[in-house]
């Protein structure tokens, strides 16, 4: 492993060395994407931004989603117009 290696340039040389020490010599290994965790963080951010005053349209454009998808996320978080109004007072 050298600092010029593709993996070293992507994640940093020290981390690439650690991965190499752990998995080096293997033909193949999978690195999980953590899609579920990333989706939870995204959805929480959407709910927080809605409460702070962003509209469905603004959120849909920002996250490249439909307004209906944003509504579903807000419903799952139990976020409502009342939550937004509480921030105003």
Secondary structure by P-SEA (a helix, b strand, c coil): cccccaaaaaccaaaaaaaaaacccccbbbbbcaaaaaaaaaaaaaaaaaaacccaaaaaaaacccaaaaaaaaaaacccaaaaaaaac
